[in-house]
Amino acid sequence: MVVLGIAALYHDAAASIVIDGEIIAAAQEERFTRIKHDLRMPVNAINYCLKEAGIKKESVDIVVFYDNPLYTLDRFVKNVAAVGNDSKDVIERSFDSIFSSRIWVHKTIEAIMGKNPNRKFLVCEHHISHAASAFYPSPFEKAVILTLDGVGEWATTTIGIGDGKKLTIKEEMKFPHSLGLLYSAFTYFCGFKVNSGDYKFMGLAPYGEPVYENLIRDELLDIKEDGSFCMNMEYFDFQHGRAMTNDKFAKLFGGKRREPETEITKREMDIAASAQKVVEDIILRMVRHAKETYGEETDNLVLAGGVALNCVANGKIKNSGIFKHMWIQPAAGDAGGSLGAALYASYQYAGVERKVEESDSQKGSYLGPRYSSEEIEAYLTKSHYTYHKMSEETLYRTIAEKLADAKVIGLFQGRMEFGPRALGNRSIIADARSEEMQVKLNKKIKYRESFRPFAPSVLREDVSEYFELDDDSPYMLLVENVRKERREETAVQKELQKYHNNMLEIVKQKRSDIPAVTHVDYSARIQTVSKEKNPYYYRLIQEFKKLTGSSVIVNTSFNVRGEPIVCTPKNAYECFMRTDMDVLVLENCVLYKEEQPEWHETEDWRKLYSLD
């Protein structure tokens, strides 16, 4: 039973293919088109999935779309009616996309896949797609399911139950009251881009103090004990199809929104700290309510939806102990909806039997394209690039030595990751012990804000030696603190006053013996690396440990700001040459910057990627 799941036409378009319940392949369209968050129909991702599965289009039994366009149309029409005379902007913004694209999505897919009278076309409700993506790959026979995002059709939050292959939604919150849209509103007001800058806003929070927390609770929200809430829509404009916030919102927070690329002031830091604290409180109330109401027979929780990428909140859920076990879909946003839709159709429509695996069935989320050593060598030779082909033993020792020598390395190996996180296959790696590395990576490699933290990759068996965590975190979705004995105390607020909000000076300060991955509040977004999930990456870090005694390295995604994560050897080489990276590793081929031919840009690549 071959099922193809598709997500598209909102943001982060993707395709996934599932055969007899097994996840075979999944990828975001942006990786192929090089347009970040590409929302168009994922033709390239579909073709990749079919190729990886080794099947032709006519062999696909079911194609399922991750959203119900008619329900979305219902929301659009009723929202226009509710807004009334002030509906001009929302009509102009959404009319064409709904009436020319979304309700005719079956015709578009038929044009891509070809006509086949034996193939079924299905649609799956947006939050059911999210719920299925969280539950079915999880290692649980039974679990409570929580999905949180901006909006899908009408729903913005759902609580459900998964049992075997049965999945039931029990409760939902509806548009316009949305935790995802609330967080996006604050992200927008603080000068970051909606749907791509939320993690920047989250990273800013530790620099601030929650001085606006009571203001948010008193003026913007009516929060109930079970975590449900109503937003005071007098302060927001997204219902009208305009900006996320309005003048009344700006007045509440003491002035206009911060313009992108301007100085980040203490106001933005404090807003971020305040919003994060309120969001965490709401999520914990929801989790507690879900446990009390539906968790009598299970101590397992699964999460999906864009808000489930808030790894700080995830850490708070874990430490709350409300549920004993938790699993989060690595592609928690809309891209993962393609996978959830395919799994839901497999189990609920096609009658496939579900097999629960001990860790999970996500395969490390290494579900994208791979390139063999032979393909890579052919590309390098044809392009006249200088490289060194190495044996396995020499390769890992060389990478470890270069890391210890404070070199920044682009690492390209195995299958590309599905989801927003690089997990060692399309990563930029460096020595976490370096005091200068965070600033160097942000300014000269990633071309992004100096305050942004970096994640550590650590051997699974050593994680508790460095962090207040003794559990798996293979998908980099949990934040925990660095162990106290490894910290060096700093006072962030005093330093901000001293340096007049210059966060760069604070970032430069050593906060622990792994400073490059220690945020200003001593936290870190941790990836645990196991031999079973990624033997190449595990062996690399193991070799670094033999050489230095440290089993922690910096891991950030192999891209620059505004660009999608690299997909091909060509993408990797171009990113390598455009930045101050020192070494590029393509499987077992090692390239040194100083040995490469002089690089000439044919066009302004920064404009290609719309750097914001």
C-alpha positions as CSV (number, residue, x, y, z in Angstrom):
1,M,0.0,0.0,0.0
2,V,1.8,3.1,-1.3
3,V,0.6,6.4,0.2
4,L,2.0,9.8,-0.8
5,G,1.4,12.7,1.6
6,I,1.5,16.3,0.5
7,A,1.7,19.6,2.3
8,A,1.6,22.9,0.4
9,L,0.1,26.3,-0.3
10,Y,0.7,27.8,3.2
11,H,4.4,27.5,4.1
12,D,7.0,24.8,4.2
13,A,5.6,22.6,1.4
14,A,6.8,19.0,1.6
15,A,6.1,15.5,0.4
16,S,6.3,12.1,2.2
17,I,5.9,8.6,1.1
18,V,4.8,5.6,3.2
19,I,4.7,2.0,2.1
20,D,2.7,-0.5,4.2
21,G,3.1,1.9,7.2
22,E,6.9,2.2,6.8
23,I,8.2,5.8,6.4
24,I,10.4,5.6,3.2
25,A,11.2,9.2,2.4
26,A,10.2,12.8,3.2
27,A,11.6,16.2,2.2
28,Q,10.7,19.9,2.1
29,E,10.4,21.6,-1.3
30,E,12.6,24.5,-0.2
31,R,15.7,22.2,-0.2
32,F,15.3,21.6,-4.0
33,T,14.1,25.1,-5.1
34,R,16.4,27.0,-2.7
35,I,13.5,29.3,-1.8
36,K,13.2,29.3,2.0
37,H,9.8,28.1,3.3
38,D,8.7,27.5,-0.3
39,L,4.9,27.1,-0.2
40,R,4.4,25.9,-3.8
41,M,3.2,22.5,-4.7
42,P,6.2,20.2,-3.9
43,V,6.9,18.8,-7.3
44,N,10.6,18.3,-6.6
45,A,10.0,16.7,-3.2
46,I,7.3,14.4,-4.8
47,N,9.7,13.3,-7.5
48,Y,12.5,12.6,-4.9
49,C,10.1,10.5,-2.7
50,L,9.1,8.4,-5.7
51,K,12.7,7.9,-6.7
52,E,13.8,7.0,-3.2
53,A,11.0,4.5,-3.0
54,G,11.9,3.1,-6.4
55,I,8.3,3.4,-7.8
56,K,6.6,5.2,-10.6
57,K,3.7,7.6,-10.3
58,E,1.2,5.1,-11.4
59,S,2.1,2.8,-8.5
60,V,0.9,5.2,-5.9
61,D,-2.4,3.9,-4.4
62,I,-3.4,7.0,-2.4
63,V,-2.5,10.7,-2.5
64,V,-3.5,12.6,0.6
65,F,-3.4,16.4,1.2
66,Y,-2.7,17.5,4.7
67,D,-5.5,20.1,4.9
68,N,-9.2,20.3,4.1
69,P,-9.6,23.2,1.6
70,L,-13.4,23.4,2.0
71,Y,-13.1,23.8,5.8
72,T,-10.5,26.6,5.2
73,L,-12.9,28.2,2.7
74,D,-15.6,28.0,5.4
75,R,-13.3,29.9,7.9
76,F,-12.4,32.5,5.2
77,V,-16.1,33.2,4.4
78,K,-17.1,33.4,8.1
79,N,-14.1,35.5,9.0
80,V,-15.1,38.0,6.2
81,A,-18.6,38.1,7.5
82,A,-17.4,38.7,11.1
83,V,-15.0,41.5,10.1
84,G,-17.8,43.1,8.0
85,N,-17.0,46.4,6.4
86,D,-13.3,46.1,7.4
87,S,-12.8,42.9,5.3
88,K,-11.2,44.5,2.2
89,D,-7.7,43.6,3.2
90,V,-8.4,40.0,4.1
91,I,-10.3,39.4,0.8
92,E,-7.4,40.9,-1.2
93,R,-4.8,38.9,0.6
94,S,-6.5,35.5,0.6
95,F,-9.2,35.4,-2.1
96,D,-7.0,34.3,-5.1
97,S,-5.0,31.7,-3.1
98,I,-8.2,30.1,-1.8
99,F,-10.3,30.2,-4.9
100,S,-7.6,29.6,-7.5
101,S,-5.3,27.2,-5.7
102,R,-6.6,25.5,-2.5
103,I,-10.1,24.3,-3.4
104,W,-8.7,23.0,-6.8
105,V,-5.8,21.3,-5.2
106,H,-7.0,17.9,-6.4
107,K,-6.7,19.1,-10.0
108,T,-3.2,20.4,-9.4
109,I,-2.1,17.1,-8.0
110,E,-3.7,15.2,-10.8
111,A,-1.7,17.4,-13.3
112,I,1.5,16.4,-11.4
113,M,0.8,12.7,-10.8
114,G,-1.2,12.0,-14.0
115,K,-4.7,10.5,-14.2
116,N,-5.2,7.1,-12.6
117,P,-8.8,5.8,-12.0
118,N,-7.5,3.3,-9.5
119,R,-5.8,5.9,-7.3
120,K,-7.6,7.6,-4.4
121,F,-7.3,11.3,-3.6
122,L,-8.0,12.1,0.0
123,V,-7.8,15.2,2.3
124,C,-7.0,15.1,6.0
125,E,-7.8,17.8,8.4
126,H,-4.8,19.9,9.3
127,H,-4.6,19.1,13.0
128,I,-5.3,15.4,12.4
129,S,-2.3,15.5,10.1
130,H,-0.3,17.0,12.9
131,A,-1.7,14.6,15.5
132,A,-0.9,11.6,13.2
133,S,2.6,12.8,12.6
134,A,3.2,12.9,16.4
135,F,1.5,9.7,17.4
136,Y,2.1,7.1,14.7
137,P,6.0,7.3,14.5
138,S,6.2,7.5,18.3
139,P,7.4,4.5,20.4
140,F,4.0,4.4,22.2
141,E,1.1,2.0,21.7
142,K,-1.1,4.6,23.5
143,A,-0.6,8.3,24.1
144,V,-2.2,11.6,24.7
145,I,-1.7,13.9,21.7
146,L,-1.3,17.7,21.9
147,T,-1.1,19.8,18.7
148,L,-0.5,23.6,18.7
149,D,0.1,25.9,15.8
150,G,-1.1,29.1,14.1
151,V,-4.3,27.8,12.5
152,G,-5.4,24.9,10.3
153,E,-8.9,25.3,8.8
154,W,-10.5,26.4,12.1
155,A,-8.5,24.6,14.8
156,T,-5.5,26.2,16.5
157,T,-5.0,23.7,19.3
158,T,-6.2,20.1,19.8
159,I,-6.0,17.4,22.4
160,G,-6.5,13.8,21.3
161,I,-5.9,10.2,22.1
162,G,-3.9,7.7,20.1
163,D,-4.5,4.0,20.8
164,G,-2.9,1.4,18.4
165,K,-3.9,2.7,15.0
166,K,-6.9,4.6,16.3
167,L,-6.7,8.4,16.6
168,T,-9.4,10.6,18.1
169,I,-9.5,14.3,18.6
170,K,-11.3,15.1,21.9
171,E,-11.0,18.9,22.3
172,E,-10.0,21.9,20.2
173,M,-9.5,25.6,20.3
174,K,-10.6,27.6,17.2
175,F,-9.4,30.7,15.2
176,P,-8.7,33.5,16.0
177,H,-7.6,32.4,19.5
178,S,-4.2,30.8,18.8
179,L,-1.0,30.3,20.7
180,G,0.9,30.2,17.5
181,L,-0.5,33.4,16.2
182,L,0.0,35.1,19.6
183,Y,3.7,34.1,19.5
184,S,4.0,35.2,15.9
185,A,2.4,38.6,16.9
186,F,5.2,39.2,19.4
187,T,7.8,37.9,17.0
188,Y,6.6,40.4,14.4
189,F,6.4,43.3,16.9
190,C,10.0,42.7,17.9
191,G,11.1,43.0,14.3
192,F,11.5,39.4,13.2
193,K,9.8,37.6,10.3
194,V,6.7,35.6,11.0
195,N,7.1,31.8,10.4
196,S,10.9,32.0,10.3
197,G,11.9,34.3,13.1
198,D,10.1,32.7,16.0
199,Y,13.2,30.8,17.1
200,K,15.1,34.1,17.1
201,F,12.5,35.6,19.4
202,M,12.8,32.5,21.7
203,G,16.5,32.9,21.7
204,L,16.2,36.5,22.8
205,A,14.1,35.7,25.9
206,P,17.0,34.9,28.3
207,Y,18.4,38.4,27.8
208,G,15.2,40.0,29.2
209,E,13.1,40.1,32.3
210,P,9.4,39.2,32.3
211,V,8.3,42.8,33.2
212,Y,5.4,42.7,30.8
213,E,4.0,39.4,32.0
214,N,1.1,40.9,34.0
215,L,0.3,43.3,31.2
216,I,0.0,40.5,28.7
217,R,-2.3,38.5,31.1
218,D,-4.4,41.5,32.0
219,E,-4.9,43.1,28.6
220,L,-4.3,40.6,25.8
221,L,-5.5,37.2,27.2
222,D,-8.2,35.6,29.3
223,I,-6.5,32.3,30.4
224,K,-8.5,29.5,31.9
225,E,-7.3,26.8,34.3
226,D,-7.3,24.2,31.5
227,G,-5.0,26.3,29.3
228,S,-7.7,27.4,26.9
229,F,-7.8,31.2,26.4
230,C,-9.4,34.0,24.5
231,M,-7.3,36.8,22.8
232,N,-8.4,40.4,23.0
233,M,-8.7,41.0,19.3
234,E,-8.7,44.8,19.7
235,Y,-4.9,44.6,19.8
236,F,-4.4,42.3,16.8
237,D,-4.8,42.9,13.0
238,F,-4.3,39.4,11.5
239,Q,-8.0,38.7,11.5
240,H,-8.3,41.6,9.0
241,G,-5.5,40.2,6.7
242,R,-3.1,43.0,7.7
243,A,-0.1,43.1,10.1
244,M,-0.1,40.9,13.1
245,T,-0.5,43.8,15.6
246,N,-2.0,47.3,15.4
247,D,-1.4,50.8,16.9
248,K,-3.3,49.9,20.1
249,F,-0.8,47.0,20.6
250,A,2.1,49.4,20.0
251,K,0.7,51.9,22.5
252,L,0.4,49.1,25.1
253,F,4.1,48.3,24.8
254,G,5.4,51.9,24.7
255,G,5.9,52.6,21.0
256,K,6.1,51.3,17.5
257,R,7.3,47.9,16.6
258,R,11.1,47.5,16.1
259,E,12.0,47.8,12.5
260,P,13.9,44.8,11.2
261,E,17.7,45.1,11.3
262,T,17.7,48.0,13.8
263,E,19.1,47.9,17.3
264,I,17.5,45.4,19.7
265,T,16.7,47.3,22.9
266,K,15.8,46.1,26.4
267,R,12.1,46.5,25.5
268,E,12.3,43.7,23.0
269,M,14.3,41.5,25.3
270,D,11.8,42.0,28.1
271,I,8.8,41.4,25.7
272,A,10.5,38.1,24.6
273,A,11.0,37.0,28.2
274,S,7.5,37.9,29.2
275,A,5.8,36.3,26.2
276,Q,7.9,33.1,26.6
277,K,6.9,32.8,30.2
278,V,3.2,33.3,29.5
279,V,3.3,30.7,26.6
280,E,5.0,28.2,28.9
281,D,2.4,28.7,31.5
282,I,-0.4,28.1,29.0
283,I,1.2,25.0,27.6
284,L,1.8,23.5,31.0
285,R,-1.9,24.2,31.9
286,M,-2.9,22.4,28.7
287,V,-0.6,19.4,29.4
288,R,-1.9,19.2,33.0
289,H,-5.5,19.3,31.8
290,A,-4.8,16.7,29.2
291,K,-3.2,14.3,31.8
292,E,-6.1,14.8,34.3
293,T,-8.8,14.3,31.7
294,Y,-7.4,11.7,29.3
295,G,-4.2,10.3,30.8
296,E,-5.7,7.8,33.3
297,E,-4.6,4.8,31.1
298,T,-1.3,6.3,29.7
299,D,1.7,8.2,30.9
300,N,2.8,9.1,27.3
301,L,2.5,12.5,25.6
302,V,3.2,13.3,22.0
303,L,3.5,16.8,20.4
304,A,3.3,18.4,17.0
305,G,2.4,21.7,15.3
306,G,4.7,24.6,14.9
307,V,4.6,25.6,18.6
308,A,6.0,22.1,19.5
309,L,9.3,23.5,18.1
310,N,9.5,25.7,21.1
311,C,12.2,23.6,22.7
312,V,12.4,25.7,25.9
313,A,8.7,25.0,26.6
314,N,9.4,21.3,25.8
315,G,12.1,21.2,28.4
316,K,9.6,22.7,30.9
317,I,7.0,20.0,30.0
318,K,9.6,17.2,30.6
319,N,10.8,18.7,33.9
320,S,7.2,19.1,35.1
321,G,6.8,15.3,35.4
322,I,3.1,15.6,34.4
323,F,3.7,12.8,31.9
324,K,6.5,10.2,32.4
325,H,7.3,9.9,28.7
326,M,7.2,12.4,25.8
327,W,7.9,12.2,22.1
328,I,7.9,15.2,19.7
329,Q,7.7,15.1,15.9
330,P,11.0,16.4,14.5
331,A,9.2,18.0,11.6
332,A,6.6,19.5,13.9
333,G,5.5,22.3,11.6
334,D,3.5,22.2,8.3
335,A,6.1,20.1,6.5
336,G,5.5,17.2,9.0
337,G,1.8,17.4,8.1
338,S,2.6,15.6,4.8
339,L,4.0,12.7,6.8
340,G,1.0,12.7,9.3
341,A,-1.5,12.7,6.4
342,A,0.2,9.8,4.7
343,L,0.3,7.8,8.0
344,Y,-3.3,8.6,8.8
345,A,-4.5,7.5,5.4
346,S,-2.4,4.3,5.7
347,Y,-3.9,3.3,9.0
348,Q,-7.4,4.7,9.0
349,Y,-8.4,4.4,5.3
350,A,-6.2,1.6,3.9
351,G,-6.3,-0.6,7.0
352,V,-2.6,-1.1,7.3
353,E,-1.5,-2.6,10.6
354,R,0.6,-0.4,12.8
355,K,4.0,-1.7,14.2
356,V,5.3,0.2,17.2
357,E,9.1,0.4,17.3
358,E,11.2,0.6,20.5
359,S,12.8,4.0,19.9
360,D,10.5,5.3,17.1
361,S,9.9,4.7,13.4
362,Q,11.1,8.2,12.3
363,K,14.6,6.7,11.3
364,G,16.4,9.5,13.0
365,S,14.5,11.9,10.6
366,Y,17.2,11.1,8.0
367,L,14.6,10.8,5.3
368,G,16.0,13.0,2.5
369,P,18.4,12.5,-0.5
370,R,21.8,10.9,-0.1
371,Y,24.8,11.1,-2.4
372,S,27.3,8.3,-2.8
373,S,31.0,8.8,-2.5
374,E,31.2,8.0,-6.3
375,E,28.7,10.7,-7.1
376,I,30.5,13.2,-4.9
377,E,33.9,12.4,-6.5
378,A,32.5,12.7,-10.0
379,Y,31.2,16.2,-9.1
380,L,34.4,17.4,-7.6
381,T,36.6,16.0,-10.4
382,K,34.3,17.5,-13.1
383,S,34.4,20.9,-11.3
384,H,38.2,20.8,-10.9
385,Y,38.0,21.2,-7.1
386,T,40.9,19.9,-5.0
387,Y,40.0,17.2,-2.5
388,H,41.5,14.4,-0.4
389,K,39.8,11.0,-0.4
390,M,40.4,9.3,2.9
391,S,40.0,5.9,4.5
392,E,37.5,5.6,7.3
393,E,40.1,5.7,10.1
394,T,42.0,8.7,8.6
395,L,38.8,10.6,7.9
396,Y,37.5,10.7,11.5
397,R,40.9,11.4,13.0
398,T,41.4,14.3,10.5
399,I,38.0,15.8,11.3
400,A,38.7,15.6,15.0
401,E,42.1,17.2,14.6
402,K,40.7,20.1,12.6
403,L,37.9,20.6,15.2
404,A,40.5,20.7,18.0
405,D,42.5,23.2,15.9
406,A,39.4,25.6,16.1
407,K,38.5,25.0,12.4
408,V,34.9,25.4,11.3
409,I,33.8,22.4,9.2
410,G,30.9,21.9,6.8
411,L,29.7,18.3,7.2
412,F,27.7,16.6,4.4
413,Q,27.0,12.9,4.7
414,G,24.2,10.4,4.6
415,R,20.6,11.3,4.0
416,M,19.4,14.9,4.4
417,E,17.3,15.6,7.5
418,F,13.5,16.1,7.4
419,G,12.5,19.0,9.5
420,P,14.1,22.3,10.4
421,R,17.0,20.9,12.4
422,A,20.4,19.7,11.1
423,L,21.2,16.5,12.9
424,G,24.8,15.8,11.8
425,N,24.2,15.1,8.1
426,R,23.9,18.6,6.8
427,S,25.6,20.4,9.6
428,I,28.3,23.0,10.3
429,I,30.4,21.7,13.2
430,A,33.0,23.3,15.5
431,D,34.7,23.0,18.9
432,A,32.3,23.8,21.7
433,R,35.2,24.6,24.1
434,S,36.1,27.7,22.1
435,E,35.3,31.1,23.7
436,E,35.4,32.8,20.3
437,M,33.4,30.3,18.3
438,Q,29.8,31.6,18.9
439,V,30.7,35.1,17.7
440,K,32.7,33.7,14.8
441,L,29.9,31.4,13.6
442,N,27.2,34.0,13.8
443,K,29.2,36.8,12.2
444,K,31.4,35.1,9.6
445,I,29.6,31.9,8.8
446,K,25.9,32.3,9.3
447,Y,25.7,36.0,8.7
448,R,23.2,36.5,11.5
449,E,22.5,38.2,14.8
450,S,25.3,37.9,17.4
451,F,23.0,36.9,20.2
452,R,21.8,33.6,18.6
453,P,22.8,30.5,20.5
454,F,24.2,27.3,19.0
455,A,23.2,23.7,19.8
456,P,25.5,21.0,21.2
457,S,25.8,17.5,19.8
458,V,26.9,15.1,22.6
459,L,27.4,11.4,22.8
460,R,24.3,9.8,24.3
461,E,26.2,8.0,27.0
462,D,27.9,11.2,28.1
463,V,25.0,13.7,28.1
464,S,24.6,13.7,31.9
465,E,28.2,14.7,32.4
466,Y,27.6,18.0,30.7
467,F,23.9,18.8,31.0
468,E,21.0,18.4,33.5
469,L,19.6,15.6,31.3
470,D,19.9,11.9,31.3
471,D,17.6,10.9,28.5
472,D,17.4,10.8,24.7
473,S,17.2,14.0,22.8
474,P,18.0,12.9,19.2
475,Y,16.0,15.5,17.4
476,M,17.4,18.6,19.2
477,L,13.9,19.5,20.6
478,L,14.7,19.8,24.3
479,V,16.4,22.6,26.2
480,E,18.2,21.8,29.5
481,N,20.8,23.5,31.6
482,V,24.5,23.0,31.6
483,R,25.6,21.3,34.8
484,K,26.3,23.7,37.6
485,E,29.9,22.6,38.2
486,R,30.7,23.5,34.5
487,R,29.3,27.0,34.7
488,E,31.0,30.3,35.2
489,E,28.6,32.8,36.8
490,T,27.6,36.0,34.9
491,A,24.9,38.6,35.6
492,V,23.2,39.2,32.3
493,Q,21.1,42.2,33.3
494,K,24.0,44.0,34.9
495,E,26.1,43.4,31.9
496,L,23.4,44.7,29.6
497,Q,23.3,48.0,31.5
498,K,27.1,48.1,31.5
499,Y,27.4,47.7,27.7
500,H,24.2,49.6,26.9
501,N,22.3,46.7,25.4
502,N,25.3,45.5,23.4
503,M,24.6,41.8,23.4
504,L,27.8,41.0,21.5
505,E,29.9,41.9,24.6
506,I,27.8,39.5,26.7
507,V,28.1,36.7,24.1
508,K,31.9,37.1,24.2
509,Q,32.0,36.2,27.9
510,K,32.8,32.7,29.0
511,R,29.8,31.1,30.7
512,S,31.0,27.5,31.0
513,D,33.7,25.1,29.9
514,I,31.7,24.6,26.7
515,P,31.0,28.3,26.1
516,A,30.1,28.0,22.4
517,V,26.9,26.0,23.2
518,T,26.0,27.7,26.5
519,H,23.3,30.3,26.3
520,V,23.3,33.3,28.6
521,D,20.9,31.6,31.0
522,Y,23.2,28.5,31.0
523,S,20.7,26.5,28.8
524,A,21.4,24.5,25.7
525,R,19.3,22.9,23.0
526,I,20.7,19.4,23.1
527,Q,21.1,16.7,20.5
528,T,22.2,13.3,21.8
529,V,24.0,11.2,19.3
530,S,23.8,7.4,19.3
531,K,25.8,4.8,17.3
532,E,22.5,3.2,16.2
533,K,20.9,6.4,14.7
534,N,24.0,7.9,13.1
535,P,27.1,5.8,13.1
536,Y,29.2,8.3,11.1
537,Y,28.4,11.3,13.3
538,Y,28.8,9.2,16.5
539,R,32.3,7.9,15.3
540,L,33.4,11.5,14.5
541,I,32.5,12.8,18.0
542,Q,34.0,9.7,19.6
543,E,37.3,10.4,17.8
544,F,37.1,14.0,19.0
545,K,36.7,12.7,22.6
546,K,39.7,10.5,22.2
547,L,41.8,13.5,21.1
548,T,40.5,16.1,23.5
549,G,38.6,14.4,26.3
550,S,35.4,16.3,25.3
551,S,32.4,14.6,23.7
552,V,30.5,17.8,22.9
553,I,30.7,19.8,19.6
554,V,28.8,22.7,18.1
555,N,26.2,21.7,15.6
556,T,24.3,24.3,13.5
557,S,22.5,23.9,10.2
558,F,24.6,23.9,7.0
559,N,23.3,27.1,5.5
560,V,23.6,30.9,5.8
561,R,20.8,33.2,7.1
562,G,17.9,33.3,4.7
563,E,19.0,30.2,2.8
564,P,17.5,26.6,3.2
565,I,19.8,23.9,4.5
566,V,22.0,22.5,1.7
567,C,20.7,19.5,-0.2
568,T,23.3,18.7,-2.8
569,P,27.2,18.6,-2.9
570,K,27.0,21.7,-5.2
571,N,24.9,23.5,-2.5
572,A,27.4,22.5,0.1
573,Y,30.5,23.6,-1.9
574,E,28.9,27.0,-2.8
575,C,28.0,27.7,0.9
576,F,31.5,26.6,1.9
577,M,33.2,29.1,-0.5
578,R,30.9,32.0,0.3
579,T,31.7,31.9,4.0
580,D,34.7,31.7,6.3
581,M,34.3,27.9,6.8
582,D,37.8,26.3,6.8
583,V,37.0,22.7,5.8
584,L,34.4,20.9,3.8
585,V,33.7,17.2,4.3
586,L,31.6,15.4,1.7
587,E,31.3,11.8,2.8
588,N,34.9,10.6,2.7
589,C,36.2,13.5,0.7
590,V,37.9,16.4,2.6
591,L,38.4,19.9,1.0
592,Y,40.5,22.7,2.5
593,K,39.6,26.3,1.7
594,E,43.2,27.4,0.9
595,E,43.5,24.7,-1.8
596,Q,40.4,25.7,-3.7
597,P,40.4,27.8,-6.9
598,E,39.5,31.4,-6.5
599,W,35.7,31.8,-6.0
600,H,33.8,34.2,-8.3
601,E,30.1,35.0,-7.8
602,T,28.0,35.1,-10.9
603,E,25.2,37.1,-9.2
604,D,24.3,38.6,-5.8
605,W,23.5,35.3,-4.0
606,R,22.4,37.2,-0.9
607,K,19.6,38.7,-2.8
608,L,18.6,35.3,-4.1
609,Y,17.9,34.2,-0.6
610,S,16.2,37.4,0.5
611,L,18.3,37.9,3.6
612,D,16.2,39.7,6.2
